[in-house]
């Protein structure tokens, strides 16, 4: 279709043209993902194929859908061994689109979202895919962020402590009911923030469905995508979140049986040990990081329902039910830190 309520073809043409892109023929726009995170569209003309992303259309929370953040990180990583889509254009303040928007080149490959998507792979291919994913995350955490121009991207020192405060504040913005365990978890995490940590680029949302996998090779990560939560900070927050996503209740957040929760992938403990081996580092106060990851996912789940109730879910199936997972994540976080 030529238009979508969140992305006008005419506005998009103006943005591309302003960035020196020669649009050939009509623009075709198709929504491929929306409601849980930023809205993602495929865009094509007679010669080109791109991907455009913009924030959801309602119920936003500060910093959770930061297009400038995605643009800065993917641009900086272009010359590294971390695979990212080549950048094309950005509308930083919504001057063209009406909301911040980024456009990158389309990367051909597979997007593995559901347990059904995994059925075409053998067990050996699933393991090879995981091995490639964890080594990709390790390579990201090995990038010298100063050398790639991200020295001013943020304040890495004290990142984990700020994350505890951030997700505690976010809860106040998106909660659809009172849940005292959230405050209890925030208090326990605040009391045991690690005093020292490595500082790296962190993705903030790393799992298989936020990557593009080689079309004919499950062991090849063609691109890492969805950088809206990227930051400079403690890499163990990335590793812990990757593991916490393994919980079956995550399917409630997504609204379908997620590939990453499939028991064909290594379990959370095996994932953590694989990350430690790939990076040559220990896992520090791992229970703290597990507690923080559970807090983050619990608040995100609540935020999805909050946005759906405000009409900003773009019709995503099951968005109103995502908050049903919040209690399970918060309880798991309390168990970890207790």
NUDO-163023 format. One record per residue (C-alpha): residue in one letter; x, y, z. Coordinates in nm, 3 decimals. Example, Ala and Ser with C-alpha at 12.3 -4.5 7.8 and 13.67 -1.06 7.14 Angstrom:
// NUDO-163023
r aa = a	east = 1.230	north = -0.450	up = 0.780
r aa = s	east = 1.367	north = -0.106	up = 0.714
This chain:
// NUDO-163023
r aa = x	east = 0.000	north = 0.000	up = 0.000
r aa = x	east = 0.125	north = 0.354	up = -0.069
r aa = x	east = 0.049	north = 0.485	up = 0.281
r aa = x	east = 0.012	north = 0.377	up = 0.644
r aa = x	east = -0.132	north = 0.592	up = 0.927
r aa = x	east = 0.218	north = 0.605	up = 1.074
r aa = x	east = 0.410	north = 0.662	up = 0.751
r aa = x	east = 0.307	north = 0.871	up = 0.453
r aa = x	east = 0.461	north = 0.788	up = 0.115
r aa = x	east = 0.474	north = 1.157	up = 0.021
r aa = x	east = 0.651	north = 1.250	up = 0.344
r aa = x	east = 0.888	north = 0.956	up = 0.308
r aa = x	east = 0.979	north = 1.058	up = -0.047
r aa = x	east = 1.066	north = 1.409	up = 0.077
r aa = x	east = 1.285	north = 1.264	up = 0.353
r aa = x	east = 1.471	north = 1.036	up = 0.113
r aa = x	east = 1.518	north = 1.311	up = -0.143
r aa = x	east = 1.649	north = 1.549	up = 0.125
r aa = x	east = 1.912	north = 1.289	up = 0.206
r aa = x	east = 2.029	north = 1.257	up = -0.152
r aa = x	east = 1.839	north = 0.940	up = -0.240
r aa = x	east = 1.702	north = 0.918	up = -0.593
r aa = x	east = 1.355	north = 0.762	up = -0.556
r aa = x	east = 1.258	north = 0.570	up = -0.870
r aa = x	east = 0.885	north = 0.531	up = -0.931
r aa = x	east = 0.617	north = 0.490	up = -0.666
r aa = x	east = 0.694	north = 0.409	up = -0.304
r aa = x	east = 0.534	north = 0.097	up = -0.162
r aa = x	east = 0.503	north = 0.071	up = 0.217
r aa = x	east = 0.423	north = -0.238	up = 0.422
r aa = x	east = 0.402	north = -0.261	up = 0.801
r aa = x	east = 0.598	north = -0.569	up = 0.910
r aa = x	east = 0.613	north = -0.518	up = 1.286
r aa = x	east = 0.434	north = -0.296	up = 1.531
r aa = x	east = 0.263	north = -0.267	up = 1.866
r aa = x	east = 0.529	north = -0.409	up = 2.097
r aa = x	east = 0.812	north = -0.177	up = 1.997
r aa = x	east = 0.891	north = 0.073	up = 1.724
r aa = x	east = 0.682	north = 0.038	up = 1.409
r aa = x	east = 0.887	north = -0.124	up = 1.132
r aa = x	east = 0.805	north = -0.096	up = 0.761
r aa = x	east = 0.952	north = -0.232	up = 0.441
r aa = x	east = 0.971	north = 0.039	up = 0.177
r aa = x	east = 1.050	north = -0.011	up = -0.190
r aa = x	east = 1.049	north = 0.174	up = -0.518
r aa = x	east = 1.131	north = 0.040	up = -0.864
r aa = x	east = 1.500	north = -0.007	up = -0.778
r aa = x	east = 1.554	north = 0.008	up = -0.402
r aa = x	east = 1.449	north = -0.178	up = -0.090
r aa = x	east = 1.469	north = -0.016	up = 0.254
r aa = x	east = 1.343	north = -0.057	up = 0.610
r aa = x	east = 1.189	north = 0.240	up = 0.794
r aa = x	east = 1.129	north = 0.262	up = 1.169
r aa = x	east = 0.937	north = 0.510	up = 1.380
r aa = x	east = 0.800	north = 0.510	up = 1.737
r aa = x	east = 0.455	north = 0.367	up = 1.820
r aa = x	east = 0.166	north = 0.604	up = 1.767
r aa = x	east = 0.060	north = 0.644	up = 2.130
r aa = x	east = 0.143	north = 0.578	up = 2.495
r aa = x	east = 0.515	north = 0.657	up = 2.469
r aa = x	east = 0.753	north = 0.660	up = 2.763
r aa = x	east = 1.071	north = 0.870	up = 2.774
r aa = x	east = 1.375	north = 0.720	up = 2.599
r aa = x	east = 1.204	north = 0.388	up = 2.521
r aa = x	east = 1.169	north = 0.449	up = 2.146
r aa = x	east = 1.477	north = 0.657	up = 2.070
r aa = x	east = 1.537	north = 0.678	up = 1.696
r aa = x	east = 1.846	north = 0.897	up = 1.733
r aa = x	east = 1.995	north = 0.627	up = 1.952
r aa = x	east = 1.942	north = 0.360	up = 1.685
r aa = x	east = 2.091	north = 0.582	up = 1.418
r aa = x	east = 2.402	north = 0.676	up = 1.617
r aa = x	east = 2.488	north = 0.318	up = 1.709
r aa = x	east = 2.426	north = 0.156	up = 1.371
r aa = x	east = 2.623	north = 0.432	up = 1.197
r aa = x	east = 2.915	north = 0.386	up = 1.437
r aa = x	east = 2.919	north = 0.006	up = 1.408
r aa = x	east = 2.925	north = 0.006	up = 1.027
r aa = x	east = 3.304	north = -0.030	up = 1.017
r aa = x	east = 3.324	north = -0.302	up = 1.286
r aa = x	east = 3.275	north = -0.680	up = 1.278
r aa = x	east = 2.929	north = -0.639	up = 1.433
r aa = x	east = 2.684	north = -0.676	up = 1.142
r aa = x	east = 2.431	north = -0.391	up = 1.112
r aa = x	east = 2.212	north = -0.261	up = 0.827
r aa = x	east = 2.371	north = 0.027	up = 0.630
r aa = x	east = 2.211	north = 0.359	up = 0.724
r aa = x	east = 2.029	north = 0.572	up = 0.464
r aa = x	east = 1.836	north = 0.863	up = 0.620
r aa = x	east = 1.706	north = 0.999	up = 0.950
r aa = x	east = 1.426	north = 1.238	up = 1.042
r aa = x	east = 1.553	north = 1.336	up = 1.386
r aa = x	east = 1.271	north = 1.564	up = 1.498
r aa = x	east = 0.982	north = 1.445	up = 1.285
r aa = x	east = 1.015	north = 1.733	up = 1.041
r aa = x	east = 0.915	north = 1.512	up = 0.746
r aa = x	east = 0.730	north = 1.214	up = 0.892
r aa = x	east = 0.562	north = 1.380	up = 1.190
r aa = x	east = 0.768	north = 1.162	up = 1.426
r aa = x	east = 1.135	north = 1.066	up = 1.442
r aa = x	east = 1.216	north = 0.807	up = 1.177
r aa = x	east = 1.517	north = 0.615	up = 1.046
r aa = x	east = 1.569	north = 0.443	up = 0.712
r aa = x	east = 1.829	north = 0.173	up = 0.652
r aa = x	east = 1.901	north = -0.061	up = 0.364
r aa = x	east = 1.706	north = -0.385	up = 0.355
r aa = x	east = 1.915	north = -0.686	up = 0.462
r aa = x	east = 1.805	north = -1.013	up = 0.306
r aa = x	east = 1.773	north = -1.309	up = 0.538
r aa = x	east = 1.549	north = -1.490	up = 0.785
r aa = x	east = 1.379	north = -1.336	up = 1.086
r aa = x	east = 1.319	north = -1.610	up = 1.341
r aa = x	east = 1.035	north = -1.502	up = 1.567
r aa = x	east = 0.821	north = -1.804	up = 1.650
r aa = x	east = 0.875	north = -2.160	up = 1.765
r aa = x	east = 0.726	north = -2.262	up = 1.432
r aa = x	east = 1.007	north = -2.076	up = 1.251
r aa = x	east = 1.258	north = -2.308	up = 1.418
r aa = x	east = 1.102	north = -2.626	up = 1.282
r aa = x	east = 1.290	north = -2.600	up = 0.954
r aa = x	east = 1.621	north = -2.623	up = 1.143
r aa = x	east = 1.789	north = -2.934	up = 1.280
r aa = x	east = 1.902	north = -2.939	up = 1.643
r aa = x	east = 2.258	north = -2.890	up = 1.521
r aa = x	east = 2.153	north = -2.578	up = 1.327
r aa = x	east = 1.973	north = -2.436	up = 1.632
r aa = x	east = 2.290	north = -2.484	up = 1.837
r aa = x	east = 2.502	north = -2.330	up = 1.562
r aa = x	east = 2.265	north = -2.035	up = 1.549
r aa = x	east = 2.297	north = -1.980	up = 1.924
r aa = x	east = 2.675	north = -2.008	up = 1.909
r aa = x	east = 2.682	north = -1.740	up = 1.640
r aa = x	east = 2.445	north = -1.515	up = 1.836
r aa = x	east = 2.644	north = -1.532	up = 2.159
r aa = x	east = 2.970	north = -1.464	up = 1.976
r aa = x	east = 2.807	north = -1.169	up = 1.799
r aa = x	east = 2.709	north = -1.027	up = 2.138
r aa = x	east = 3.064	north = -1.086	up = 2.261
r aa = x	east = 3.203	north = -0.899	up = 1.959
r aa = x	east = 2.970	north = -0.608	up = 2.028
r aa = x	east = 3.091	north = -0.590	up = 2.388
r aa = x	east = 3.451	north = -0.594	up = 2.264
r aa = x	east = 3.410	north = -0.285	up = 2.040
r aa = x	east = 3.610	north = 0.018	up = 2.153
r aa = x	east = 3.327	north = 0.269	up = 2.169
r aa = x	east = 3.569	north = 0.562	up = 2.184
r aa = x	east = 3.739	north = 0.448	up = 1.866
r aa = x	east = 3.411	north = 0.426	up = 1.671
r aa = x	east = 3.300	north = 0.774	up = 1.775
r aa = x	east = 3.060	north = 0.691	up = 2.056
r aa = x	east = 3.260	north = 0.847	up = 2.339
r aa = x	east = 2.987	north = 1.106	up = 2.391
r aa = x	east = 2.699	north = 0.861	up = 2.347
r aa = x	east = 2.625	north = 0.844	up = 2.719
r aa = x	east = 2.762	north = 0.800	up = 3.070
r aa = x	east = 2.870	north = 0.437	up = 3.113
r aa = x	east = 2.979	north = 0.474	up = 3.476
r aa = x	east = 2.699	north = 0.383	up = 3.716
r aa = x	east = 2.487	north = 0.239	up = 3.433
r aa = x	east = 2.336	north = -0.051	up = 3.629
r aa = x	east = 2.231	north = 0.173	up = 3.916
r aa = x	east = 2.069	north = 0.419	up = 3.676
r aa = x	east = 1.887	north = 0.131	up = 3.509
r aa = x	east = 1.730	north = 0.035	up = 3.842
r aa = x	east = 1.611	north = 0.393	up = 3.889
r aa = x	east = 1.498	north = 0.423	up = 3.525
r aa = x	east = 1.277	north = 0.115	up = 3.530
r aa = x	east = 1.141	north = 0.212	up = 3.870
r aa = x	east = 1.036	north = 0.547	up = 3.723
r aa = x	east = 0.898	north = 0.384	up = 3.409
r aa = x	east = 0.675	north = 0.170	up = 3.626
r aa = x	east = 0.514	north = 0.484	up = 3.764
r aa = x	east = 0.444	north = 0.601	up = 3.409
r aa = x	east = 0.293	north = 0.280	up = 3.267
r aa = x	east = 0.141	north = 0.082	up = 3.554
r aa = x	east = -0.218	north = -0.024	up = 3.497
r aa = x	east = -0.268	north = -0.130	up = 3.863
r aa = x	east = -0.078	north = -0.125	up = 4.189
r aa = x	east = 0.182	north = -0.398	up = 4.237
r aa = x	east = 0.384	north = -0.352	up = 4.555
r aa = x	east = 0.636	north = -0.620	up = 4.457
r aa = x	east = 0.776	north = -0.383	up = 4.194
r aa = x	east = 0.877	north = -0.133	up = 4.461
r aa = x	east = 1.018	north = -0.419	up = 4.670
r aa = x	east = 1.232	north = -0.540	up = 4.380
r aa = x	east = 1.355	north = -0.188	up = 4.304
r aa = x	east = 1.455	north = -0.146	up = 4.670
r aa = x	east = 1.645	north = -0.476	up = 4.681
r aa = x	east = 1.826	north = -0.401	up = 4.355
r aa = x	east = 1.914	north = -0.049	up = 4.470
r aa = x	east = 2.081	north = -0.195	up = 4.779
r aa = x	east = 2.315	north = -0.424	up = 4.587
r aa = x	east = 2.421	north = -0.240	up = 4.271
r aa = x	east = 2.770	north = -0.372	up = 4.175
r aa = x	east = 3.044	north = -0.125	up = 4.262
r aa = x	east = 3.255	north = -0.204	up = 3.955
r aa = x	east = 3.172	north = -0.309	up = 3.601
r aa = x	east = 3.306	north = -0.316	up = 3.247
r aa = x	east = 3.179	north = -0.042	up = 3.018
r aa = x	east = 3.085	north = -0.132	up = 2.661
r aa = x	east = 2.820	north = -0.070	up = 2.399
r aa = x	east = 2.509	north = -0.259	up = 2.510
r aa = x	east = 2.226	north = -0.352	up = 2.275
r aa = x	east = 1.957	north = -0.359	up = 2.544
r aa = x	east = 1.727	north = -0.609	up = 2.370
r aa = x	east = 1.939	north = -0.894	up = 2.236
r aa = x	east = 1.777	north = -1.221	up = 2.123
r aa = x	east = 1.731	north = -1.410	up = 1.798
r aa = x	east = 1.428	north = -1.217	up = 1.668
r aa = x	east = 1.621	north = -0.890	up = 1.691
r aa = x	east = 1.865	north = -1.020	up = 1.433
r aa = x	east = 1.850	north = -1.116	up = 1.067
r aa = x	east = 1.989	north = -1.464	up = 1.005
r aa = x	east = 2.149	north = -1.577	up = 0.680
r aa = x	east = 1.889	north = -1.700	up = 0.433
r aa = x	east = 2.051	north = -2.042	up = 0.392
r aa = x	east = 2.282	north = -2.046	up = 0.693
r aa = x	east = 2.145	north = -2.046	up = 1.050
r aa = x	east = 2.502	north = -2.000	up = 1.177
r aa = x	east = 2.539	north = -1.658	up = 1.008
r aa = x	east = 2.408	north = -1.341	up = 1.172
r aa = x	east = 2.353	north = -1.109	up = 0.874
r aa = x	east = 2.254	north = -0.808	up = 1.087
r aa = x	east = 2.167	north = -0.709	up = 1.441
r aa = x	east = 1.864	north = -0.478	up = 1.444
r aa = x	east = 1.635	north = -0.296	up = 1.693
r aa = x	east = 1.891	north = -0.073	up = 1.865
r aa = x	east = 1.639	north = 0.159	up = 2.030
r aa = x	east = 1.757	north = 0.068	up = 2.381
r aa = x	east = 2.129	north = 0.076	up = 2.305
r aa = x	east = 2.358	north = 0.256	up = 2.547
r aa = x	east = 2.705	north = 0.264	up = 2.694
r aa = x	east = 2.711	north = 0.059	up = 3.010
r aa = x	east = 2.750	north = -0.274	up = 3.181
r aa = x	east = 2.756	north = -0.562	up = 2.929
r aa = x	east = 2.625	north = -0.809	up = 3.189
r aa = x	east = 2.288	north = -0.634	up = 3.164
r aa = x	east = 2.275	north = -0.751	up = 2.800
r aa = x	east = 2.380	north = -1.104	up = 2.887
r aa = x	east = 2.126	north = -1.136	up = 3.169
r aa = x	east = 1.842	north = -1.004	up = 2.956
r aa = x	east = 1.929	north = -1.253	up = 2.681
r aa = x	east = 1.889	north = -1.529	up = 2.942
r aa = x	east = 1.571	north = -1.395	up = 3.106
r aa = x	east = 1.397	north = -1.382	up = 2.769
r aa = x	east = 1.413	north = -1.763	up = 2.781
r aa = x	east = 1.126	north = -1.774	up = 3.033
r aa = x	east = 0.807	north = -1.925	up = 2.881
r aa = x	east = 0.599	north = -1.635	up = 3.016
r aa = x	east = 0.772	north = -1.412	up = 2.759
r aa = x	east = 0.529	north = -1.560	up = 2.505
r aa = x	east = 0.252	north = -1.366	up = 2.680
r aa = x	east = 0.440	north = -1.043	up = 2.620
r aa = x	east = 0.490	north = -1.112	up = 2.250
r aa = x	east = 0.145	north = -1.262	up = 2.193
r aa = x	east = 0.281	north = -1.583	up = 2.036
r aa = x	east = 0.507	north = -1.877	up = 2.114
r aa = x	east = 0.847	north = -1.719	up = 2.078
r aa = x	east = 1.141	north = -1.892	up = 1.916
r aa = x	east = 1.371	north = -1.775	up = 2.194
r aa = x	east = 1.162	north = -1.953	up = 2.459
r aa = x	east = 1.186	north = -2.286	up = 2.274
r aa = x	east = 1.353	north = -2.564	up = 2.472
r aa = x	east = 1.558	north = -2.639	up = 2.160
r aa = x	east = 1.787	north = -2.351	up = 2.253
r aa = x	east = 2.026	north = -2.389	up = 2.549
r aa = x	east = 1.869	north = -2.306	up = 2.885
r aa = x	east = 1.938	north = -1.978	up = 3.063
r aa = x	east = 2.225	north = -2.112	up = 3.272
r aa = x	east = 2.393	north = -2.265	up = 2.967
r aa = x	east = 2.352	north = -1.936	up = 2.781
r aa = x	east = 2.516	north = -1.746	up = 3.066
r aa = x	east = 2.812	north = -1.982	up = 3.073
r aa = x	east = 2.846	north = -1.965	up = 2.693
r aa = x	east = 2.861	north = -1.584	up = 2.716
r aa = x	east = 3.125	north = -1.600	up = 2.990
r aa = x	east = 3.334	north = -1.837	up = 2.777
r aa = x	east = 3.296	north = -1.624	up = 2.462
r aa = x	east = 3.404	north = -1.305	up = 2.643
r aa = x	east = 3.656	north = -1.456	up = 2.881
r aa = x	east = 3.492	north = -1.275	up = 3.173
r aa = x	east = 3.309	north = -1.386	up = 3.487
r aa = x	east = 2.944	north = -1.308	up = 3.556
r aa = x	east = 2.994	north = -1.093	up = 3.866
r aa = x	east = 2.690	north = -1.061	up = 4.094
r aa = x	east = 2.481	north = -1.256	up = 3.846
r aa = x	east = 2.173	north = -1.263	up = 4.072
r aa = x	east = 2.163	north = -0.883	up = 4.065
r aa = x	east = 2.171	north = -0.881	up = 3.686
r aa = x	east = 1.896	north = -1.143	up = 3.667
r aa = x	east = 1.684	north = -0.935	up = 3.906
r aa = x	east = 1.737	north = -0.621	up = 3.697
r aa = x	east = 1.654	north = -0.802	up = 3.374
r aa = x	east = 1.329	north = -0.929	up = 3.525
r aa = x	east = 1.239	north = -0.580	up = 3.644
r aa = x	east = 1.299	north = -0.440	up = 3.295
r aa = x	east = 1.086	north = -0.706	up = 3.124
r aa = x	east = 0.809	north = -0.674	up = 3.381
r aa = x	east = 0.785	north = -0.299	up = 3.323
r aa = x	east = 0.807	north = -0.342	up = 2.945
r aa = x	east = 0.519	north = -0.592	up = 2.957
r aa = x	east = 0.313	north = -0.346	up = 3.158
r aa = x	east = 0.399	north = -0.069	up = 2.913
r aa = x	east = 0.273	north = -0.271	up = 2.617
r aa = x	east = -0.069	north = -0.305	up = 2.778
r aa = x	east = -0.062	north = 0.058	up = 2.889
r aa = x	east = 0.000	north = 0.165	up = 2.529
r aa = x	east = -0.271	north = -0.071	up = 2.398
r aa = x	east = -0.527	north = 0.076	up = 2.636
r aa = x	east = -0.441	north = 0.419	up = 2.497
r aa = x	east = -0.494	north = 0.295	up = 2.140
r aa = x	east = -0.124	north = 0.293	up = 2.046
r aa = x	east = -0.071	north = -0.077	up = 1.977
r aa = x	east = -0.138	north = -0.063	up = 1.600
r aa = x	east = -0.378	north = -0.354	up = 1.637
r aa = x	east = -0.112	north = -0.592	up = 1.774
r aa = x	east = -0.279	north = -0.916	up = 1.880
r aa = x	east = -0.280	north = -0.973	up = 2.254
r aa = x	east = -0.122	north = -0.640	up = 2.353
r aa = x	east = -0.392	north = -0.589	up = 2.616
r aa = x	east = -0.278	north = -0.913	up = 2.784
r aa = x	east = 0.096	north = -0.845	up = 2.794
r aa = x	east = 0.075	north = -0.710	up = 3.149
r aa = x	east = -0.036	north = -1.054	up = 3.265
r aa = x	east = 0.333	north = -1.147	up = 3.250
r aa = x	east = 0.446	north = -0.859	up = 3.471
r aa = x	east = 0.381	north = -1.036	up = 3.801
r aa = x	east = 0.577	north = -1.344	up = 3.692
r aa = x	east = 0.880	north = -1.139	up = 3.591
r aa = x	east = 0.877	north = -0.936	up = 3.912
r aa = x	east = 0.842	north = -1.252	up = 4.123
r aa = x	east = 1.136	north = -1.411	up = 3.938
r aa = x	east = 1.340	north = -1.096	up = 3.999
r aa = x	east = 1.265	north = -1.108	up = 4.372
r aa = x	east = 1.366	north = -1.474	up = 4.387
r aa = x	east = 1.695	north = -1.393	up = 4.218
r aa = x	east = 1.792	north = -1.117	up = 4.460
r aa = x	east = 1.659	north = -1.294	up = 4.769
